[in-house]
C-alpha cells in the first residue's frame, strides 16, 4: 500500500507546485489571498515532509528520481516565495 501511496503523494505535491508556479507567473493576485498563501505554505511543508519520508538508502532509480524531482520543485517553490517577498518589499518602499 505504501508503494502506491508514495508516488501518488509525490506527484500530487509536484502538481500543486506547478499550479503555484503558473499562478505566480500569470495570475499572482490569486496567490496573495489567504487560501493561496495557505496552499503555498502547505505545499512547501508537504514537500519537505514527503522528501523526509523517502528512505535515503533506497537504491531504486525511479524512487531516487522521484525524490530529486520532489526536492527540486519544493526548492523552486521556496525561491518563488522569497522572490515574491522581495518584490513586495521593493514595491512597498516606493513612494
Backbone as a ProteinNet text record, in pm:
[ID]
protein_1_A
[PRIMARY]
XXXXXXXXXXXXXXXXXXXXXXXXXXXXXXXXXXXXXXXXXXXXXXXXXXXXXXXXXXXXXXXXXXXXXXXXXXXXXXXXXXXXXXXXXXXXXXX
[TERTIARY]
81.9	0	86.4	194.1	283.2	355.1	381.8	447.3	359.9	229	136.5	117.7	117.3	89.6	204.4	327.3	440.8	441	432.7	431.6	308.4	195.6	72.5	84.2	135.9	155.2	260.9	369	476.1	426.7	355.8	309.4	200	123.6	23.4	90.4	193.7	266.4	333.8	392.9	456.8	353.2	235.5	128.4	87.4	78.2	44.4	155	280.2	391.5	384.9	349.1	336.5	219.9	111.8	-2	37.3	111.5	159	250	337.7	425.8	344.9	242.2	156	89.8	31.1	-35.2	65.4	186.6	287.7	323.2	326.3	362.7	245.1	127.7	17.6	-91.9	-115.9	-226.5	-188	-89	-31.9	-130.9	-238.3	-334.2	-405.9	-418.2	-481.7	-390.5	-259.8	-167.4	-158.5	-199.4	-187.5	-316	-412.2	-531.1	-495.5	-574.6	-544.3	-540.6	-630.6	-632	-507.8	-467.9	-348.5	-222	-212	-94.1	-90.4	-208.1	-213.7	-173.8	-220.5	-181.9	-33.9	18.6	161.1	245.1	214.5	289.2	268.8	145.5	117.6	189.8	200	269.4	419.7	473.5	616.4	642.3	558.1	574.1	553.3	449.2	422.6	536.9	596.9	710.1	829.4	861.7	974.7	944.1	819.5	782.2	787	735.2	738.1	881.9	965.9	1107.3	1172.6	1136.6	1195.1	1150.3	1032	981.8	1047.1	1108.5	1177.4	1302.3	1326.8	1446.5	1567.6	1664	1783.7	1867.3	1854.1	1935.2	1867.5	1751.4	1679.4	1757	1783.9	1869.8	1793.7	1663.6	1588.8	1592.1	1622.3	1641.4	1516	1399	1278.3	1241.9	1275.6	1249.2	1345	1470.3	1566.8	1527.2	1477.5	1434.5	1315	1217.8	1103.1	1148.2	1241	1292.9	1360.6	1441	1511	1414.9	1318	1219.2	1138.1	1102.2	1023.9	1100.8	1225.1	1301.3	1330.1	1349.4	1372	1251.2	1133.1	1013	982.9	1013.8	992.5	1087.4	1211.5	1308.9	1271.9	1225.8	1182.6	1063.4	971.2	856.1	899.2	996.9	1050.7	1117.6	1192.9	1257.6	1154.3	1044	937.3	877.1	861.7	808.2	903.5	1031.9	1131	1134.1	1130.8	1129.7	1004.9	891	767.5	777.2	839	857.4	950.9	1055.5	1149.1	1078.9	1001.8	928.4	829.1	758.2	663.1	733.6	850	925.7	973.2	1019	1067.4	953.4	841.1	729.7	663	665.2	603.4	691.9	820.9	909.6	913.4	852	847.1	740.9	768.1	668.5	544.6
-119.3	0	125.9	121.6	237.4	260.3	152.4	166.6	244	232	303.4	447.2	467.4	599.3	699.1	652.9	744.6	818.3	745.9	818.4	906	860.8	938.1	1069.8	1063.1	1184.4	1274.1	1214.2	1291.5	1367	1299.8	1366.3	1468.3	1445.7	1544.8	1673.4	1658.6	1775.9	1849	1775.3	1837.9	1910.1	1851.9	1918.1	2048.8	2049.3	2173.3	2276.4	2233.2	2325.9	2385.5	2306.4	2358.4	2455.9	2428.8	2521.6	2653.4	2647.2	2769	2847.6	2777.5	2846.1	2913.2	2845.1	2903.1	3030.4	3023.4	3141.8	3252.5	3215.7	3316.7	3395.4	3327.4	3392.5	3467.4	3405.4	3460.4	3529.9	3490.1	3547.9	3554.6	3635.6	3641	3686.2	3756.6	3807.1	3694	3578.3	3464.1	3400.7	3422.6	3365.9	3447.7	3573.6	3655.8	3658.1	3575.2	3558.7	3465	3465.8	3374.3	3227	3188.5	3049.1	3020.9	3116.1	3098.8	3088.2	3173.7	3169	3040.2	2994.2	2868.3	2751.2	2753.2	2648.2	2650.9	2771.4	2787.7	2732.7	2776.9	2729.4	2581.5	2534.9	2393.4	2304.1	2348.7	2266.4	2261.7	2369.7	2370.1	2274.8	2283.1	2194.1	2049	2023.1	1886.4	1834.1	1920.7	1878.3	1836	1914.5	1877.8	1754	1740	1621.4	1495.4	1503.9	1387.8	1350.9	1450.2	1424.4	1352.6	1392.8	1330.7	1186	1151	1014.9	915.8	964.6	874.1	820.5	693.9	633.9	676.6	734.5	782.7	666.5	549.3	435.6	350.4	392.4	317.9	332	221.4	221.6	220.6	207.6	201.5	336.6	334.2	458.6	544.3	482.9	563.5	630.5	567.7	630.8	747.4	729.7	839.2	955.5	925.4	1029.3	1105.9	1033.5	1099.3	1188.9	1140	1215.6	1344.2	1336.3	1454	1553.8	1504.4	1594	1663.9	1591.1	1648.8	1759.5	1735.4	1839.1	1956.2	1928.6	2037	2127.6	2068.6	2151.5	2225.6	2165.1	2232.9	2351.2	2333.1	2442.7	2555.8	2522.9	2626.3	2703.4	2633.4	2699.9	2792.2	2750.5	2836.3	2959.1	2940.4	3054.1	3152.1	3101.6	3189.7	3269.2	3206	3275.7	3385.8	3356.3	3457.1	3570.4	3537.7	3640	3726.8	3665.7	3742.4	3838	3793.6	3880.8	3996.8	3968.4	4074.9	4176.5	4128.7	4219.1	4302.3	4240.5	4313.7	4418.8	4383.9	4478.3	4597.5	4569.3	4676.9	4767.7	4710.3	4794.4	4868.6	4814.7	4887.6	5001.5	4995.9	5103.4	5219.6	5201.3	5309.8	5411.5	5538	5641.3	5641.5
0	0	0	77.3	84.6	-47.7	-121.5	-252.2	-349.4	-335.8	-423.1	-376	-246	-189.6	-210	-200.6	-214.6	-348.5	-461.4	-589.2	-606	-556.3	-566.9	-490.7	-370.1	-289.8	-353.2	-400.8	-463.5	-584.9	-674	-794.8	-764.6	-659.7	-618.7	-571.3	-491.4	-442.3	-558.1	-649.6	-765.5	-851	-866	-941.9	-875.8	-743.4	-671.5	-690.9	-688.5	-711.1	-851.1	-949.6	-1086.3	-1099	-1028.6	-1028.6	-963.7	-855.4	-789.4	-882.3	-953.6	-1049.4	-1159.7	-1208.1	-1311.1	-1258.8	-1140.5	-1084.2	-1054	-1013.2	-982.9	-1108.6	-1221.8	-1346.9	-1408.6	-1413.5	-1491.3	-1410.5	-1287.3	-1210.7	-1063.2	-1030.8	-897.2	-791.1	-831.2	-732.9	-659.3	-721.8	-654.6	-550.6	-561.2	-463.6	-335.8	-339.3	-218.8	-136.8	-171.9	-89.8	26.3	133.1	244.9	202.8	113.5	66.3	-17.9	-101.8	-183.4	-100.3	1.9	88.7	170.6	215.5	290	200.1	76.3	-17.8	-49.6	-63	-91.1	23.9	144.5	261.2	286.5	269.1	290.5	191.7	67.7	-31.6	-4.5	48.1	82.5	199.1	301.2	416.8	376	295.7	250	163.7	83	0.1	83.3	185.2	270.9	354.5	399.8	477.6	391.4	269.4	180.2	144.5	125.4	96.6	213.9	335.6	454.4	471.2	421.2	435.9	340.9	235.5	145.6	213.7	197.8	255.6	173.8	240.5	170.6	116.6	176	133.9	27.3	-17.4	-121.8	-252.7	-317.8	-436.4	-568	-566	-691.3	-760.5	-889.7	-963.9	-969.8	-990	-1002.5	-870.6	-758.6	-629.1	-607.9	-644.4	-632.9	-723.5	-843	-935.4	-878.7	-822.2	-759.3	-645.4	-568.3	-454	-500.1	-603.8	-654.8	-719.4	-792.7	-853.8	-745.5	-640.9	-531.9	-460.1	-426.3	-356.1	-449.7	-578	-673.7	-686.9	-698.2	-711.2	-582	-468.5	-340.2	-325.1	-362.2	-352.7	-448.7	-567.2	-662.2	-606.1	-540.9	-480.7	-367	-288.5	-181.9	-243.5	-351.6	-418.6	-473.5	-526.7	-573.7	-458	-343.7	-226.4	-180.8	-176.7	-136.5	-238	-364.7	-469.2	-460.2	-430	-414.4	-295.2	-187	-70.9	-102.7	-177.5	-216.5	-306.6	-402.4	-491	-411.6	-318.2	-233.8	-149.1	-95	-13	-98	-219.3	-307.2	-348.5	-388.4	-433.7	-320.2	-199.5	-88	-38.8	-66.1	-23	-122.3	-237.6	-336.9	-296	-321.8	-282.7	-370.3
[MASK]
+++++++++++++++++++++++++++++++++++++++++++++++++++++++++++++++++++++++++++++++++++++++++++++++

